[in-house]
Amino acid sequence: MGLGGVHHAHSVHEMTDISTRAAVMRAHGAANADGHLPAVW
């Protein structure tokens, strides 16, 4: 029954991580006009 809570917390963490990566991607995209994905992705 507690599994749902764990999953929810994990999902929130993933969403935050994705949001952070999206911000990094935009920053790299602005710096790299070639449009290639950053190696860190």
C-alpha positions in Angstrom: 0.0 0.0 0.0 2.9 2.3 0.6 4.3 1.6 -2.8 2.1 4.3 -4.3 3.7 6.9 -2.1 7.2 5.8 -3.0 6.3 5.9 -6.7 4.8 9.3 -6.4 7.9 10.7 -4.7 10.1 9.1 -7.4 7.9 10.6 -10.1 8.2 14.1 -8.6 12.0 13.6 -8.4 12.1 12.5 -12.1 9.9 15.5 -13.1 12.3 17.8 -11.3 15.3 16.1 -13.0 13.7 16.4 -16.4 12.9 20.0 -15.8 16.6 20.6 -14.8 17.8 18.8 -17.9 15.4 20.8 -20.1 16.9 24.0 -18.7 20.4 22.6 -19.4 19.4 21.6 -22.9 18.1 25.1 -23.6 21.4 26.6 -22.2 23.5 24.3 -24.4 21.2 24.9 -27.4 21.7 28.6 -27.1 25.5 28.1 -26.8 25.7 25.4 -29.6 24.2 26.7 -32.8 24.9 23.3 -34.4 22.0 22.0 -32.4 23.7 18.7 -31.3 22.6 17.1 -28.1 25.1 17.8 -25.2 27.2 14.7 -24.4 26.0 14.9 -20.8 22.5 14.1 -21.8 
